[in-house]
Amino acid sequence: MEDSKIETPIKAHLLTNRVIVWDPKAGSYLYKNGFFGKPVGIRKPKVPEFDRPLELSLLETAYLLQEKKIELFDDEGASISLEEFKKRASMLYDNFLDKLIVYIHLRRKNYVVRPGLKFGADFAVYEHGPGVDHSPFLVHVTPSSAKIPPIEMVRAGRLATTVRKKFIIATIKHGEEAKYYAFTWFKP
């Protein structure tokens, strides 16, 4: 599959709370160039080219819109701007704008950012990508004013240690930049 034949920005469609790139070649291009999205019906792609539509997360969509890699349309074919999309996504996703700040920051540092739900965090962060290396970091995003109960810290630390990852809390204060706090767990 030749990347040079992919026209950017790539067309994506918002379907209530999902974003789909219907063109498999365009979807494969996004996946191959940053591990964006997930091919529909393929749990763990073995190769970056596939013959299925690509589903993007809301965070990936906002990032790709901002970077002008995709254009977004509603189900009637009307264009959706980045600002309009952020409003819609904020209604569907708790702390969307805070998580977007962290997502964008990590992506701009050349990390591959994937959902970290199975690890009890917001993001699993890779240096190279899923299937290429294991994610060394788990990142949980929280407002700087949030109080984290000690039992939650212990639970997060135990989980991160069990899966051999560093647990990082990212805090956002009033829509500003993220601040990161890493925890090191040790045995006495």
ZAVO-700065 format. One record per residue: y, x, z of N, C-alpha, C, CB in turn. Coordinates in Angstrom, 3 decimals. Glycine has a CB too. Layout:
<recs>
REC       nv       nu       nw      cav      cau      caw       cv       cu       cw      cbv      cbu      cbw
REC        Y        X        Z        Y        X        Z        Y        X        Z        Y        X        Z
...
</recs>
This chain:
<recs>
REC       nv       nu       nw      cav      cau      caw       cv       cu       cw      cbv      cbu      cbw
REC   -1.165    0.852    0.000    0.000    0.000    0.000    1.229    0.898    0.000   -0.003   -0.970    1.220
REC    2.117    0.711   -0.928    3.278    1.563   -1.055    4.461    0.993   -0.296    3.632    1.753   -2.509
REC    5.019    1.816    0.620    6.176    1.398    1.398    7.411    1.236    0.522    6.453    2.399    2.504
REC    7.501    2.015   -0.553    8.709    1.987   -1.382    8.926    0.624   -2.041    8.630    3.066   -2.450
REC    7.904   -0.204   -2.116    8.041   -1.513   -2.757    8.442   -2.608   -1.765    6.737   -1.893   -3.438
REC    8.662   -2.251   -0.514    9.053   -3.223    0.498   10.573   -3.322    0.508    8.506   -2.826    1.907
REC   11.067   -4.532    0.276   12.511   -4.758    0.314   12.933   -5.048    1.745   12.921   -5.923   -0.627
REC   13.965   -4.343    2.172   14.515   -4.622    3.485   15.927   -5.156    3.310   14.502   -3.356    4.383
REC   16.393   -6.022    4.164   15.677   -6.491    5.332   14.526   -7.438    4.971   16.636   -7.179    6.272
REC   13.516   -7.389    5.787   12.307   -8.200    5.606   12.571   -9.612    6.130   11.080   -7.556    6.341
REC   12.044  -10.599    5.438   12.228  -11.997    5.842   11.231  -12.369    6.939   12.065  -12.943    4.628
REC   11.779  -12.947    8.013   10.970  -13.438    9.126   11.403  -14.868    9.419   11.120  -12.524   10.397
REC   10.499  -15.638   10.001   10.772  -17.062   10.256   10.515  -17.409   11.721    9.901  -17.955    9.340
REC   11.483  -18.091   12.318   11.360  -18.556   13.695   10.690  -19.914   13.701   12.740  -18.623   14.390
REC    9.570  -19.994   14.420    8.835  -21.254   14.564    8.800  -21.584   16.059    7.368  -21.153   13.953
REC    9.769  -22.295   16.532    9.954  -22.664   17.937   10.072  -21.419   18.821    8.788  -23.546   18.416
REC    8.940  -20.875   19.294    8.992  -19.706   20.170    8.220  -18.513   19.599    8.442  -20.064   21.539
REC    7.947  -18.552   18.319    7.238  -17.463   17.648    8.012  -17.048   16.412    5.794  -17.881   17.272
REC    7.885  -15.792   16.057    8.513  -15.294   14.838    7.414  -14.710   13.965    9.627  -14.227   15.151
REC    7.379  -15.162   12.709    6.316  -14.756   11.789    6.915  -14.096   10.553    5.450  -15.970   11.383
REC    6.299  -12.986   10.155    6.563  -12.376    8.853    5.375  -12.791    7.998    6.737  -10.773    8.933
REC    5.603  -13.684    7.064    4.502  -14.259    6.288    3.926  -13.283    5.274    4.969  -15.505    5.577
REC    4.734  -12.389    4.729    4.277  -11.440    3.710    3.456  -10.329    4.371    5.487  -10.837    2.932
REC    2.140  -10.260    4.116    1.300   -9.245    4.750    1.751   -7.808    4.463   -0.122   -9.420    4.295
REC    2.258   -7.544    3.262    2.726   -6.185    2.948    3.930   -5.817    3.807    3.088   -6.067    1.452
REC    4.860   -6.742    3.959    6.042   -6.495    4.782    5.648   -6.357    6.252    7.072   -7.632    4.607
REC    4.726   -7.207    6.701    4.238   -7.116    8.071    3.535   -5.798    8.335    3.302   -8.263    8.370
REC    2.723   -5.375    7.388    2.028   -4.087    7.523    3.039   -2.942    7.598    1.052   -3.865    6.335
REC    4.085   -3.048    6.805    5.135   -2.030    6.806    5.780   -1.922    8.196    6.207   -2.360    5.740
REC    6.116   -3.054    8.808    6.716   -3.044   10.140    5.753   -2.484   11.177    7.149   -4.451   10.537
REC    4.497   -2.874   11.065    3.502   -2.385   12.024    3.316   -0.873   11.872    2.150   -3.116   11.829
REC    3.210   -0.431   10.647    2.983    0.986   10.363    4.177    1.851   10.767    2.685    1.178    8.884
REC    5.365    1.295   10.705    6.579    2.046   10.991    7.177    1.661   12.344    7.602    1.823    9.887
REC    6.377    1.755   13.371    6.881    1.494   14.714    6.000    0.612   15.564    8.205    0.884   14.625
REC    4.835    0.207   15.049    3.917   -0.662   15.793    4.602   -1.948   16.234    3.359    0.072   17.011
REC    5.420   -2.516   15.350    6.065   -3.789   15.653    5.095   -4.925   15.369    7.367   -3.963   14.832
REC    5.028   -5.889   16.282    4.252   -7.091   16.066    2.762   -6.919   16.219    4.531   -7.610   14.739
REC    2.101   -8.000   15.814    0.642   -8.053   15.890    0.164   -8.934   14.744    0.146   -8.602   17.286
REC   -0.770   -8.433   13.933   -1.271   -9.283   12.847   -1.989  -10.510   13.420   -2.228   -8.479   11.922
REC   -1.694  -11.663   12.855   -2.280  -12.907   13.323   -3.807  -12.852   13.146   -1.674  -14.122   12.559
REC   -4.522  -13.098   14.243   -5.982  -13.146   14.188   -6.673  -11.795   14.281   -6.396  -13.803   12.937
REC   -5.928  -10.712   14.450   -6.530   -9.384   14.609   -6.081   -8.853   15.962   -6.116   -8.401   13.433
REC   -7.023   -8.738   16.887   -6.684   -8.353   18.254   -6.171   -6.923   18.337   -7.889   -8.515   19.152
REC   -6.908   -5.983   17.799   -6.516   -4.568   17.809   -6.706   -4.008   16.409   -7.347   -3.749   18.857
REC   -5.643   -3.951   15.622   -5.791   -3.440   14.250   -6.290   -1.990   14.247   -4.447   -3.534   13.496
REC   -7.265   -1.727   13.409   -7.814   -0.365   13.297   -7.022    0.458   12.285   -9.304   -0.412   12.889
REC   -6.429   -0.234   11.323   -5.619    0.433   10.302   -4.279   -0.307   10.214   -6.357    0.458    8.900
REC   -3.217    0.382    9.766   -1.895   -0.262    9.729   -1.692   -1.248    8.581   -0.845    0.786    9.646
REC   -2.603   -1.309    7.639   -2.478   -2.283    6.554   -3.437   -3.442    6.807   -2.764   -1.622    5.172
REC   -2.945   -4.642    6.628   -3.769   -5.825    6.840   -3.300   -6.926    5.907   -3.711   -6.291    8.317
REC   -4.154   -7.930    5.742   -3.862   -9.019    4.799   -3.529  -10.323    5.516   -5.048   -9.236    3.864
REC   -2.862  -10.209    6.645   -2.509  -11.371    7.462   -1.013  -11.370    7.748   -3.310  -11.378    8.784
REC   -0.453  -12.516    8.113    0.940  -12.534    8.575    1.064  -11.733    9.872    1.436  -13.996    8.788
REC    2.278  -11.328   10.188    2.562  -10.555   11.396    3.384  -11.415   12.346    3.312   -9.230   11.056
REC    2.978  -11.467   13.601    3.756  -12.179   14.621    4.550  -11.163   15.423    2.833  -13.024   15.556
REC    5.853  -11.379   15.512    6.738  -10.515   16.281    7.075  -11.169   17.610    8.022  -10.205   15.493
REC    7.216  -10.364   18.646    7.696  -10.901   19.918    9.194  -11.198   19.784    7.421   -9.898   21.099
REC    9.711  -11.948   20.720   11.135  -12.263   20.694   11.976  -10.999   20.884   11.473  -13.296   21.778
REC   11.523  -10.080   21.715   12.250   -8.822   21.921   12.226   -7.961   20.659   11.646   -8.042   23.103
REC   11.064   -7.870   20.031   10.977   -7.109   18.778   11.895   -7.705   17.724    9.529   -7.077   18.259
REC   11.924   -9.032   17.667   12.758   -9.715   16.686   14.231   -9.380   16.898   12.542  -11.228   16.764
REC   14.695   -9.457   18.140   16.102   -9.154   18.425   16.425   -7.708   18.051   16.421   -9.404   19.917
REC   15.531   -6.794   18.394   15.745   -5.383   18.058   15.801   -5.176   16.545   14.632   -4.516   18.666
REC   14.846   -5.747   15.833   14.797   -5.576   14.378   15.977   -6.257   13.688   13.485   -6.131   13.827
REC   16.448   -7.366   14.234   17.658   -8.003   13.713   18.864   -7.082   13.916   17.898   -9.373   14.405
REC   18.969   -6.533   15.109   20.084   -5.635   15.414   20.080   -4.409   14.510   20.028   -5.201   16.874
REC   18.892   -3.900   14.222   18.758   -2.707   13.377   18.797   -3.054   11.888   17.454   -1.978   13.703
REC   18.950   -4.335   11.594   19.021   -4.843   10.211   17.755   -4.544    9.393   20.228   -4.240    9.505
REC   16.619   -4.559   10.083   15.327   -4.370    9.421   14.741   -5.695    8.955   14.349   -3.671   10.359
REC   15.172   -6.791    9.622   14.693   -8.125    9.235   15.880   -9.078    9.110   13.663   -8.670   10.273
REC   15.631  -10.163    8.387   16.515  -11.327    8.347   15.694  -12.459    8.933   17.035  -11.658    6.867
REC   16.330  -13.321    9.700   15.600  -14.390   10.371   16.063  -15.748    9.856   15.786  -14.300   11.897
REC   15.076  -16.627    9.623   15.350  -17.971    9.106   14.643  -18.995    9.974   14.899  -18.107    7.626
REC   15.222  -20.204   10.037   14.548  -21.283   10.754   13.576  -21.983    9.806   15.579  -22.295   11.338
REC   12.914  -23.043   10.288   11.892  -23.708    9.473   12.472  -24.480    8.284   11.092  -24.653   10.337
REC   13.794  -24.616    8.251   14.436  -25.278    7.099   15.060  -24.260    6.146   15.515  -26.266    7.582
REC   14.898  -22.982    6.438   15.413  -21.939    5.561   16.821  -21.472    5.861   15.364  -22.408    4.183
REC   17.426  -21.974    6.933   18.780  -21.537    7.304   18.704  -20.199    8.043   19.489  -22.611    8.190
REC   19.644  -19.338    7.749   19.707  -18.017    8.373   20.100  -18.136    9.850   20.709  -17.113    7.623
REC   19.506  -17.287   10.682   19.809  -17.255   12.113   20.393  -15.880   12.424   18.525  -17.548   12.989
REC   21.589  -15.858   12.994   22.240  -14.590   13.346   21.621  -14.003   14.610   23.757  -14.794   13.542
REC   21.918  -12.746   14.855   21.436  -12.074   16.065   21.946  -12.798   17.310   21.884  -10.592   16.083
REC   23.233  -13.140   17.334   23.793  -13.808   18.510   23.155  -15.176   18.744   25.302  -13.961   18.358
REC   22.941  -15.937   17.680   22.285  -17.237   17.811   20.847  -17.053   18.296   22.307  -17.998   16.463
REC   20.165  -16.053   17.764   18.790  -15.803   18.190   18.742  -15.428   19.671   18.157  -14.689   17.336
REC   19.662  -14.592   20.117   19.691  -14.204   21.538   19.862  -15.439   22.427   20.837  -13.190   21.806
REC   20.715  -16.364   22.012   20.915  -17.597   22.792   19.612  -18.384   22.880   22.026  -18.476   22.161
REC   18.963  -18.552   21.738   17.705  -19.317   21.710   16.620  -18.615   22.536   17.221  -19.508   20.251
REC   16.499  -17.308   22.359   15.455  -16.554   23.067   15.700  -16.569   24.573   15.398  -15.101   22.557
REC   16.961  -16.546   24.984   17.293  -16.569   26.412   16.842  -17.862   27.078   18.793  -16.388   26.606
REC   16.782  -18.934   26.303   16.316  -20.211   26.848   14.787  -20.249   26.961   16.806  -21.371   25.970
REC   14.107  -19.422   26.189   12.645  -19.419   26.169   12.019  -18.342   27.064   12.166  -19.228   24.757
REC   12.762  -17.309   27.377   12.203  -16.096   27.969   13.051  -15.706   29.178   12.148  -14.932   26.926
REC   12.456  -15.659   30.368   13.182  -15.268   31.578   13.748  -13.853   31.446   12.262  -15.358   32.807
REC   14.986  -13.695   31.865   15.658  -12.383   31.855   15.627  -11.708   30.485   15.013  -11.466   32.877
REC   15.702  -12.502   29.428   15.585  -11.955   28.074   16.606  -10.854   27.800   15.748  -13.063   27.053
REC   17.869  -11.085   28.120   18.901  -10.108   27.779   18.728   -8.801   28.551   20.281  -10.689   28.053
REC   18.316   -8.874   29.815   18.054   -7.650   30.580   16.875   -6.881   29.981   17.773   -7.988   32.061
REC   15.826   -7.608   29.641   14.652   -6.956   29.056   14.983   -6.372   27.688   13.486   -7.949   28.940
REC   15.874   -7.038   26.959   16.287   -6.522   25.653   17.038   -5.203   25.799   17.163   -7.548   24.924
REC   17.893   -5.088   26.803   18.612   -3.825   27.040   17.616   -2.687   27.236   19.547   -3.943   28.279
REC   16.604   -2.920   28.060   15.595   -1.889   28.326   14.777   -1.615   27.068   14.667   -2.319   29.487
REC   14.361   -2.666   26.385   13.572   -2.510   25.159   14.315   -1.646   24.137   13.246   -3.890   24.550
REC   15.573   -1.976   23.897   16.366   -1.222   22.918   16.524    0.228   23.354   17.750   -1.870   22.727
REC   16.804    0.447   24.627   16.972    1.816   25.120   15.711    2.646   24.915   17.347    1.802   26.600
REC   14.569    2.074   25.259   13.311    2.809   25.103   12.987    3.056   23.629   12.164    2.041   25.770
REC   13.226    2.068   22.782   12.981    2.239   21.338   13.870    3.335   20.766   13.225    0.913   20.581
REC   15.114    3.376   21.207   16.038    4.404   20.699   15.689    5.801   21.202   17.466    4.066   21.101
REC   14.887    5.857   22.250   14.369    7.145   22.738   13.062    7.493   22.027   14.148    7.103   24.277
REC   12.734    6.719   20.993   11.539    6.917   20.160   10.222    6.604   20.860   11.500    8.326   19.678
REC   10.266    5.741   21.863    9.032    5.261   22.465    8.582    4.007   21.722    9.221    4.974   23.985
REC    7.293    3.761   21.756    6.738    2.511   21.237    6.569    1.598   22.450    5.355    2.738   20.459
REC    7.191    0.434   22.383    7.223   -0.482   23.522    6.401   -1.712   23.185    8.682   -0.877   23.889
REC    5.370   -1.945   23.962    4.475   -3.080   23.764    4.445   -3.929   25.034    3.045   -2.600   23.387
REC    4.004   -5.172   24.938    3.913   -5.999   26.147    2.989   -5.359   27.181    3.411   -7.410   25.795
REC    3.380   -5.454   28.456    2.593   -4.854   29.524    1.988   -5.873   30.457    3.435   -3.911   30.306
REC    1.908   -7.120   30.000    1.433   -8.210   30.849    0.058   -7.936   31.456    1.386   -9.491   30.054
REC   -0.856   -7.367   30.680   -2.205   -7.137   31.228   -2.200   -6.101   32.349   -3.154   -6.684   30.119
REC   -1.091   -5.362   32.469   -0.946   -4.386   33.544   -0.032   -4.900   34.653   -0.405   -3.075   32.993
REC    0.445   -6.138   34.523    1.332   -6.693   35.526    2.757   -6.182   35.426    0.800   -6.402   36.875
REC    3.156   -5.700   34.257    4.514   -5.185   34.036    5.081   -5.846   32.777    4.515   -3.612   33.896
REC    6.349   -5.614   32.542    6.959   -6.158   31.334    6.546   -5.374   30.097    8.473   -6.159   31.464
REC    6.479   -4.050   30.220    6.191   -3.210   29.056    5.165   -2.130   29.368    7.467   -2.570   28.545
REC    4.333   -1.851   28.375    3.528   -0.633   28.346    4.231    0.249   27.315    1.974   -0.913   27.974
REC    4.553    1.468   27.703    5.360    2.346   26.857    4.513    3.526   26.395    6.622    2.842   27.614
REC    4.487    3.713   25.085    3.696    4.763   24.456    4.600    5.840   23.877    2.799    4.179   23.363
REC    4.106    7.064   23.858    4.840    8.133   23.181    4.598    8.083   21.680    4.433    9.504   23.737
REC    3.383    7.684   21.264    3.056    7.665   19.832    2.642    6.288   19.330    1.953    8.648   19.548
REC    1.937    5.516   20.115    1.558    4.171   19.708    0.168    3.790   20.156    1.652    4.042   18.228
REC   -0.095    2.489   20.252   -1.421    2.028   20.662   -2.474    2.464   19.653   -1.437    0.499   20.821
REC   -3.587    2.919   20.178   -4.652    3.409   19.304   -4.469    4.869   18.940   -4.717    2.580   18.045
REC   -3.264    5.402   19.159   -2.986    6.813   18.893   -3.042    7.583   20.210   -1.596    6.994   18.201
REC   -2.421    7.024   21.248   -2.476    7.599   22.590   -2.479    6.466   23.606   -1.280    8.569   22.839
REC   -2.692    6.818   24.856   -2.630    5.827   25.931   -1.192    5.771   26.442   -3.632    6.176   27.093
REC   -0.773    4.615   26.884    0.600    4.500   27.387    0.699    5.206   28.737    1.029    3.002   27.514
REC    1.630    6.160   28.855    1.769    6.857   30.134    2.624    6.100   31.147    2.363    8.217   29.903
REC    3.379    5.083   30.680    4.312    4.383   31.557    4.126    2.877   31.514    5.730    4.729   31.182
REC    4.337    2.261   32.665    4.488    0.819   32.772    5.908    0.586   33.261    3.409    0.171   33.740
REC    6.618   -0.331   32.617    8.002   -0.592   32.998    8.143   -2.063   33.365    8.983   -0.210   31.850
REC    8.712   -2.282   34.545    9.014   -3.630   34.994   10.524   -3.750   35.097    8.319   -3.954   36.358
REC   11.104   -4.786   34.481   12.555   -4.978   34.453   12.942   -6.006   35.505   13.036   -5.426   33.042
REC   13.958   -5.667   36.282   14.428   -6.578   37.307   15.945   -6.439   37.461   13.710   -6.308   38.650
REC   16.637   -7.526   37.772   18.083   -7.405   38.033   18.300   -6.481   39.237   18.732   -8.817   38.293
REC   19.403   -5.751   39.244   19.635   -4.797   40.333   19.788   -5.496   41.679   20.877   -3.963   40.045
REC   20.132   -6.765   41.681   20.308   -7.503   42.934   18.994   -8.076   43.471   21.305   -8.625   42.732
REC   17.926   -7.990   42.699   16.649   -8.582   43.118   16.043   -7.799   44.276   15.661   -8.628   41.938
REC   15.438   -8.523   45.160   14.729   -7.904   46.274   13.236   -7.921   45.932   15.022   -8.653   47.636
REC   12.613   -6.767   46.015   11.190   -6.657   45.689   10.426   -6.543   47.001   10.902   -5.424   44.749
REC    9.564   -7.509   47.277    8.792   -7.449   48.526    7.898   -6.203   48.551    7.931   -8.728   48.692
REC    7.742   -5.592   49.706    6.911   -4.381   49.809    5.494   -4.576   49.271    6.837   -3.933   51.252
REC    4.907   -5.750   49.490    3.544   -5.982   49.005    3.481   -5.892   47.487    3.034   -7.351   49.471
REC    4.562   -6.324   46.799    4.602   -6.220   45.337    4.659   -4.757   44.903    5.815   -6.989   44.773
REC    5.382   -3.939   45.638    5.456   -2.503   45.324    4.084   -1.857   45.492    6.499   -1.792   46.231
REC    3.420   -2.201   46.560    2.082   -1.642   46.803    1.128   -2.098   45.703    1.544   -2.070   48.202
REC    1.169   -3.376   45.358    0.306   -3.921   44.313    0.560   -3.210   42.975    0.537   -5.444   44.165
REC    1.823   -3.050   42.622    2.178   -2.372   41.366    1.719   -0.919   41.391    3.701   -2.441   41.122
REC    1.922   -0.263   42.506    1.510    1.137   42.617    0.009    1.312   42.519    1.996    1.718   43.915
REC   -0.727    0.437   43.156   -2.191    0.528   43.093   -2.692    0.290   41.672   -2.836   -0.485   44.056
REC   -2.120   -0.711   41.017   -2.531   -0.997   39.652   -2.213    0.178   38.730   -1.847   -2.269   39.146
REC   -0.986    0.684   38.818   -0.579    1.803   37.962   -1.468    3.018   38.198    0.894    2.169   38.217
REC   -1.797    3.295   39.455   -2.665    4.426   39.771   -4.062    4.210   39.210   -2.733    4.644   41.285
REC   -4.568    2.993   39.329   -5.903    2.675   38.816   -6.003    2.901   37.315   -6.261    1.236   39.143
REC   -4.955    2.549   36.566   -4.985    2.701   35.111   -4.315    4.013   34.651   -4.293    1.501   34.451
REC   -4.011    4.878   35.622   -3.453    6.219   35.351   -2.150    6.173   34.555   -4.469    7.058   34.595
REC   -1.220    5.393   35.075    0.088    5.274   34.431    1.173    5.408   35.496    0.221    3.914   33.667
REC    2.336    5.852   35.079    3.483    5.900   35.980    4.126    4.525   35.983    4.509    7.006   35.551
REC    4.457    4.050   37.163    5.107    2.752   37.313    6.604    2.977   37.436    4.553    1.978   38.550
REC    7.361    2.316   36.573    8.809    2.483   36.536    9.465    1.118   36.655    9.260    3.202   35.235
REC   10.471    1.050   37.515   11.283   -0.165   37.612   12.590    0.123   36.903   11.522   -0.603   39.113
REC   12.959   -0.764   35.996   14.249   -0.672   35.306   15.134   -1.776   35.859   14.090   -0.795   33.738
REC   16.332   -1.408   36.288   17.262   -2.408   36.789   18.469   -2.484   35.869   17.696   -2.084   38.233
REC   19.019   -3.674   35.785   20.196   -3.937   34.967   21.233   -4.587   35.875   19.855   -4.851   33.724
REC   22.459   -4.089   35.808   23.539   -4.671   36.601   24.603   -5.200   35.656   24.143   -3.630   37.592
REC   24.780   -6.505   35.642   25.818   -7.167   34.843   25.783   -6.779   33.369   27.176   -6.844   35.408
REC   24.604   -6.767   32.761   24.487   -6.502   31.330   24.827   -5.082   30.925   25.358   -7.429   30.588
REC   24.819   -4.156   31.876   25.128   -2.765   31.566   23.862   -2.026   31.160   25.792   -2.073   32.769
REC   23.950   -0.713   31.184   22.785    0.105   30.844   21.715   -0.006   31.923   23.194    1.573   30.653
REC   20.525    0.357   31.531   19.400    0.331   32.463   19.393    1.589   33.329   18.068    0.202   31.699
REC   18.946    1.400   34.555   18.682    2.529   35.453   17.199    2.463   35.761   19.571    2.476   36.782
REC   16.557    3.632   35.770   15.113    3.684   35.925   14.740    4.362   37.237   14.474    4.418   34.744
REC   13.739    3.784   37.894   13.220    4.329   39.138   11.716    4.492   38.984   13.572    3.413   40.357
REC   11.265    5.730   39.045    9.833    6.017   38.891    9.230    6.250   40.271    9.595    7.259   37.963
REC    8.015    5.818   40.417    7.318    5.973   41.686    6.111    6.879   41.497    6.887    4.601   42.248
REC    5.981    7.807   42.418    4.830    8.697   42.408    3.979    8.343   43.617    5.262   10.210   42.428
REC    2.728    8.091   43.362    1.807    7.711   44.431    0.937    8.917   44.715    0.940    6.455   44.044
REC    0.730    9.179   45.994   -0.101   10.315   46.355   -1.001    9.948   47.513    0.757   11.530   46.708
REC   -2.075   10.737   47.621   -3.002   10.545   48.748   -2.684   11.596   49.793   -4.508   10.642   48.291
REC   -2.518   11.185   51.053   -2.216   12.161   52.119   -3.404   13.050   52.414   -1.787   11.446   53.396
</recs>
